[in-house]
Amino acid sequence: MLLNLQLNKSSISTWVLSFFAFVLVIAGLASEFFQAPVSTTKELEKYRQLFNKEQLQNVRELTFTNNIGSFTLKNEGRWILTEPRHIDANKEVISKIIATIQELKIRKIYPKDAINISNFSLDTPSLSVSFNMGDDVKHLQFGLINPIDSSTYVTLDDIDAIYHVENSGQDLEKLSLSDFVDSRIFTAKANEITSIKLYRQNEKTPRVQLNIEDGLWRDSKNQVNNETVESFISEMLAIKSSIILDRKTDDLREKVTEAINNPLYRLEFTNQDNEIIHYEISSIVNTLPDLKIEKRQNFIIKASNRQHPFLVNKSFIEVFNKNQRQFPPLSIKKLFY
């Protein structure tokens, strides 16, 4: 009797262990089926790198789409925003986008199947970027963001893999039209300017002529005070535009052309690459067709390296009211101290 009882207990124990082993096997198979990282799968190991540096150095066109809008940019010697408006683009933002994607660090690789695409929200991406390299086009999509560690999931349209990456691109989701537009009138940095010529109206002789030699600013003959010139440059570079005149009716175009063809001042910058940039600065304008602006409160600046003219508040026009006497030669005493 005792022997039979022990045998029954042994059988029950064996059945229980077998049942639990069966459950574990089924659970393992289900987990493998529905979502399994394949970072050790040989077929997908070659997809560790999204882009190589050579590819992203040759981007000719970029289309960027987030929840705010879609923006298309083309490299035409300089970057131009072509959609939703045709205007000079902020190259620093473009560099940021390219650098961010180039620096994505891959944690794991998952199979690109319907379940994972849905689980990682890649069927409704929060961000997508298309790169046109001329002979190749790549389309990158960003999915679900993990709120705990800010990691995210990305995929390329021509690769059968989903990448779990450290999300260094969170700020990209907030980019809007204003971020893509280069609203600067003067694009040169202060230390890139090597000569300045300022004319009044159509005069042939400049009212101000300055150039830099060995780090020292000079007029046509003598050394002048560097701080005075640097202050003048800073004032010009600080000028901000209230409106970029990129959307012009025929009447507005005619008035703008008339204003810049009869400038109050003309300015020339030469940069370190010996490129001469021309600026036409109009007189104060009364009104402009199709624009709601106050009378006699603005003037227009047209730059040769900018696509469109700029409307500027009249408070800045005094910056250009300069003559050579305001940049006097250094005295003998100051030359030696």
C-alpha positions as CSV (number, residue, x, y, z in Angstrom):
1,M,0.0,0.0,0.0
2,L,2.8,2.4,0.9
3,L,4.6,1.5,-2.3
4,N,1.5,2.3,-4.4
5,L,1.1,5.7,-2.7
6,Q,4.7,6.6,-3.4
7,L,4.3,5.6,-7.0
8,N,1.2,7.7,-7.4
9,K,3.0,10.7,-5.9
10,S,5.9,10.2,-8.2
11,S,3.5,10.1,-11.2
12,I,1.7,13.2,-10.2
13,S,5.0,15.1,-9.7
14,T,6.2,13.9,-13.2
15,W,3.0,15.1,-14.8
16,V,3.2,18.5,-13.1
17,L,6.8,19.0,-14.2
18,S,5.9,18.0,-17.7
19,F,2.9,20.4,-17.8
20,F,5.1,23.3,-16.6
21,A,7.8,22.5,-19.2
22,F,5.1,22.4,-21.9
23,V,3.8,25.8,-20.8
24,L,7.3,27.3,-20.9
25,V,8.0,26.0,-24.4
26,I,4.6,27.4,-25.7
27,A,5.3,30.8,-24.0
28,G,8.8,30.9,-25.5
29,L,7.5,30.1,-29.0
30,A,4.8,32.8,-28.7
31,S,7.3,35.4,-27.6
32,E,9.6,34.5,-30.5
33,F,6.8,34.7,-32.9
34,F,5.3,38.0,-31.9
35,Q,8.4,40.0,-31.1
36,A,11.9,38.8,-31.1
37,P,15.0,40.9,-31.3
38,V,17.2,39.5,-34.0
39,S,20.4,41.3,-33.2
40,T,22.1,37.9,-33.5
41,T,20.5,37.0,-36.8
42,K,23.2,36.8,-39.4
43,E,20.9,38.0,-42.2
44,L,20.3,41.3,-40.5
45,E,23.7,42.0,-39.0
46,K,24.7,43.9,-42.1
47,Y,22.0,46.5,-41.4
48,R,23.8,47.9,-38.3
49,Q,24.7,51.1,-40.2
50,L,21.8,53.3,-41.4
51,F,24.0,55.6,-43.6
52,N,27.7,56.0,-44.2
53,K,29.3,59.4,-44.1
54,E,29.8,59.6,-47.9
55,Q,26.1,59.2,-48.6
56,L,25.0,62.1,-46.3
57,Q,27.7,64.4,-47.7
58,N,26.1,64.2,-51.1
59,V,22.5,65.1,-50.2
60,R,21.0,67.1,-53.1
61,E,17.4,67.3,-51.8
62,L,15.8,66.7,-48.5
63,T,12.1,66.3,-47.6
64,F,11.3,66.6,-43.9
65,T,7.8,65.8,-42.5
66,N,6.6,66.0,-38.9
67,N,3.3,66.7,-37.2
68,I,3.7,70.4,-37.9
69,G,4.2,70.2,-41.7
70,S,6.2,69.0,-44.7
71,F,9.3,70.9,-45.9
72,T,11.3,70.3,-49.1
73,L,14.8,71.7,-49.4
74,K,17.2,71.6,-52.4
75,N,20.9,72.2,-52.5
76,E,21.5,74.6,-55.4
77,G,25.0,75.7,-54.4
78,R,23.3,77.0,-51.3
79,W,20.3,75.4,-49.6
80,I,16.9,76.7,-50.7
81,L,13.5,75.9,-49.1
82,T,11.2,75.1,-52.1
83,E,8.0,73.9,-50.2
84,P,5.8,75.3,-48.7
85,R,7.5,78.5,-49.7
86,H,10.5,79.3,-52.0
87,I,13.0,81.1,-49.8
88,D,16.6,80.9,-48.5
89,A,17.0,78.0,-46.1
90,N,18.7,77.9,-42.8
91,K,21.7,75.6,-43.5
92,E,22.5,75.2,-39.8
93,V,19.1,73.4,-39.3
94,I,19.9,71.2,-42.3
95,S,23.3,70.3,-40.9
96,K,21.6,69.5,-37.6
97,I,19.2,67.1,-39.3
98,I,21.9,65.3,-41.2
99,A,24.2,65.1,-38.2
100,T,21.4,63.8,-35.9
101,I,20.6,61.0,-38.2
102,Q,24.2,60.2,-38.9
103,E,24.8,59.8,-35.2
104,L,21.9,57.5,-34.4
105,K,23.1,54.7,-32.1
106,I,21.5,51.3,-32.7
107,R,20.5,49.3,-29.7
108,K,18.7,46.4,-31.2
109,I,17.3,45.2,-34.6
110,Y,13.8,43.8,-35.0
111,P,12.1,42.1,-38.0
112,K,10.1,44.4,-40.1
113,D,6.8,42.7,-40.0
114,A,3.2,43.9,-39.6
115,I,3.0,43.3,-35.9
116,N,6.2,45.2,-35.1
117,I,5.3,48.0,-37.5
118,S,2.1,48.5,-35.6
119,N,3.6,48.0,-32.1
120,F,6.2,50.6,-32.8
121,S,3.8,53.1,-34.4
122,L,5.7,53.0,-37.7
123,D,2.4,52.8,-39.6
124,T,1.7,56.4,-38.3
125,P,5.3,57.8,-38.1
126,S,5.9,60.9,-36.0
127,L,8.7,62.0,-38.3
128,S,10.0,61.1,-41.7
129,V,13.0,62.3,-43.7
130,S,13.8,61.6,-47.3
131,F,17.3,62.1,-48.7
132,N,18.0,62.4,-52.4
133,M,21.6,61.7,-53.2
134,G,21.2,62.0,-57.0
135,D,21.6,58.3,-57.9
136,D,19.9,57.1,-54.7
137,V,16.9,58.0,-52.5
138,K,16.5,57.0,-48.9
139,H,13.3,57.3,-46.9
140,L,13.6,57.2,-43.1
141,Q,10.7,57.0,-40.7
142,F,10.5,57.5,-36.9
143,G,7.9,55.6,-34.8
144,L,7.1,55.3,-31.1
145,I,9.1,57.2,-28.5
146,N,9.8,55.3,-25.2
147,P,8.9,57.9,-22.5
148,I,11.3,56.2,-20.0
149,D,14.5,56.5,-21.9
150,S,13.5,58.6,-25.0
151,S,14.6,55.8,-27.3
152,T,12.7,55.3,-30.5
153,Y,12.2,53.0,-33.5
154,V,13.2,53.8,-37.1
155,T,13.0,52.1,-40.4
156,L,14.3,52.6,-43.9
157,D,11.9,51.8,-46.7
158,D,14.3,49.5,-48.6
159,I,15.6,47.5,-45.7
160,D,13.6,44.7,-43.9
161,A,14.6,45.7,-40.4
162,I,13.4,48.0,-37.6
163,Y,16.0,49.7,-35.5
164,H,15.7,50.5,-31.9
165,V,17.8,53.6,-31.5
166,E,18.8,56.2,-28.9
167,N,16.6,59.1,-29.8
168,S,19.0,62.0,-30.3
169,G,16.4,63.5,-32.8
170,Q,13.7,64.5,-30.3
171,D,14.1,68.2,-31.1
172,L,13.5,67.5,-34.8
173,E,9.9,66.8,-34.1
174,K,9.4,70.4,-33.1
175,L,10.9,72.0,-36.2
176,S,8.5,74.4,-38.0
177,L,8.7,76.8,-41.0
178,S,10.4,79.5,-39.1
179,D,13.3,77.1,-38.2
180,F,13.9,76.3,-41.9
181,V,13.9,79.9,-43.1
182,D,17.1,81.9,-43.1
183,S,15.9,85.3,-42.2
184,R,19.3,86.9,-42.0
185,I,19.9,90.0,-44.2
186,F,23.7,89.8,-43.7
187,T,24.9,86.2,-43.9
188,A,28.7,86.9,-43.3
189,K,30.1,86.6,-39.8
190,A,32.0,89.6,-38.5
191,N,35.4,87.8,-38.7
192,E,34.7,86.8,-42.4
193,I,34.4,90.4,-43.6
194,T,37.7,91.7,-45.2
195,S,36.6,95.0,-46.8
196,I,33.7,97.4,-46.7
197,K,32.6,100.1,-49.1
198,L,29.6,102.3,-48.5
199,Y,28.1,104.7,-51.1
200,R,25.3,107.2,-51.0
201,Q,22.8,107.0,-53.8
202,N,24.7,106.6,-57.1
203,E,28.0,108.2,-56.1
204,K,31.0,106.7,-57.7
205,T,33.3,107.3,-54.8
206,P,32.6,105.5,-51.5
207,R,31.8,107.6,-48.4
208,V,33.4,104.9,-46.4
209,Q,36.2,102.5,-47.5
210,L,37.8,100.1,-45.1
211,N,39.8,96.9,-45.5
212,I,41.6,94.6,-43.1
213,E,45.3,93.7,-43.3
214,D,47.0,91.4,-40.8
215,G,44.0,91.8,-38.4
216,L,44.1,95.6,-38.5
217,W,41.5,97.8,-40.2
218,R,42.7,100.5,-42.5
219,D,41.3,103.2,-44.7
220,S,42.9,103.9,-48.1
221,K,46.1,105.1,-46.4
222,N,46.2,104.7,-42.7
223,Q,45.3,102.3,-39.9
224,V,42.0,103.1,-38.1
225,N,40.6,102.1,-34.8
226,N,39.6,98.4,-34.9
227,E,36.9,98.9,-32.3
228,T,35.2,101.6,-34.3
229,V,35.0,99.4,-37.4
230,E,33.9,96.3,-35.4
231,S,31.2,98.3,-33.7
232,F,29.9,99.4,-37.2
233,I,30.0,95.8,-38.4
234,S,28.1,94.6,-35.3
235,E,25.4,97.2,-35.9
236,M,24.9,96.1,-39.4
237,L,24.8,92.4,-38.6
238,A,22.2,93.1,-35.9
239,I,19.7,94.5,-38.3
240,K,16.5,92.4,-38.4
241,S,13.8,92.2,-41.0
242,S,10.1,92.5,-40.1
243,I,9.0,90.9,-43.4
244,I,10.7,88.9,-46.2
245,L,9.2,90.0,-49.4
246,D,8.9,86.6,-51.1
247,R,5.3,86.8,-52.1
248,K,4.9,89.7,-54.4
249,T,2.0,90.7,-56.6
250,D,2.8,92.6,-59.8
251,D,2.1,95.9,-58.2
252,L,4.2,95.1,-55.1
253,R,7.1,93.8,-57.3
254,E,7.0,97.0,-59.3
255,K,7.2,99.2,-56.2
256,V,10.0,97.2,-54.7
257,T,12.0,97.2,-57.9
258,E,11.6,101.0,-58.1
259,A,12.8,101.4,-54.5
260,I,15.9,99.3,-54.8
261,N,16.9,100.7,-58.2
262,N,17.1,104.1,-56.7
263,P,18.8,103.3,-53.4
264,L,19.6,105.8,-50.7
265,Y,22.8,103.8,-49.9
266,R,24.8,101.0,-51.5
267,L,27.0,98.7,-49.6
268,E,29.7,96.2,-50.5
269,F,31.2,93.5,-48.4
270,T,34.1,91.3,-49.4
271,N,34.5,88.1,-47.5
272,Q,37.5,85.7,-47.0
273,D,36.7,83.9,-50.3
274,N,37.0,87.2,-52.2
275,E,33.3,87.1,-52.8
276,I,31.7,90.5,-53.1
277,I,28.2,90.9,-51.7
278,H,26.2,93.9,-52.8
279,Y,23.4,95.5,-50.8
280,E,20.9,98.2,-52.0
281,I,19.3,100.1,-49.2
282,S,16.2,102.1,-50.2
283,S,14.9,105.4,-48.8
284,I,12.0,105.2,-46.3
285,V,9.0,103.9,-48.2
286,N,5.5,105.5,-47.8
287,T,3.3,102.4,-48.4
288,L,3.6,99.2,-50.4
289,P,0.7,97.6,-52.4
290,D,-1.0,94.6,-50.8
291,L,0.9,95.0,-47.5
292,K,-0.6,96.3,-44.3
293,I,2.3,98.5,-43.0
294,E,2.4,101.9,-41.3
295,K,3.2,104.8,-43.6
296,R,6.9,105.9,-43.7
297,Q,8.0,103.4,-41.1
298,N,10.1,101.0,-43.2
299,F,12.7,100.8,-45.9
300,I,13.9,97.9,-48.1
301,I,17.3,96.1,-48.3
302,K,18.1,93.8,-51.2
303,A,21.2,91.6,-50.9
304,S,22.9,90.0,-54.0
305,N,23.2,86.6,-52.2
306,R,19.6,86.5,-50.9
307,Q,16.6,85.5,-53.1
308,H,14.2,88.1,-51.8
309,P,14.3,91.7,-50.5
310,F,13.7,92.5,-46.8
311,L,11.4,95.1,-45.3
312,V,13.2,96.7,-42.3
313,N,12.0,99.2,-39.7
314,K,13.3,102.7,-40.2
315,S,15.1,102.8,-36.9
316,F,17.9,100.8,-38.5
317,I,18.5,103.2,-41.4
318,E,20.8,105.4,-39.3
319,V,23.3,102.5,-39.2
320,F,24.3,103.4,-42.8
321,N,24.5,107.2,-42.2
322,K,28.3,107.1,-42.0
323,N,31.2,108.9,-43.6
324,Q,35.0,108.4,-43.6
325,R,35.5,111.0,-40.9
326,Q,33.8,108.7,-38.4
327,F,36.7,106.3,-38.9
328,P,39.7,108.6,-38.4
329,P,43.3,107.4,-38.6
330,L,44.9,106.3,-35.4
331,S,47.2,109.0,-33.8
332,I,50.9,108.3,-33.7
333,K,50.7,107.8,-29.9
334,K,48.0,105.1,-30.3
335,L,50.0,103.3,-33.0
336,F,52.8,102.6,-30.5
337,Y,50.6,101.6,-27.5
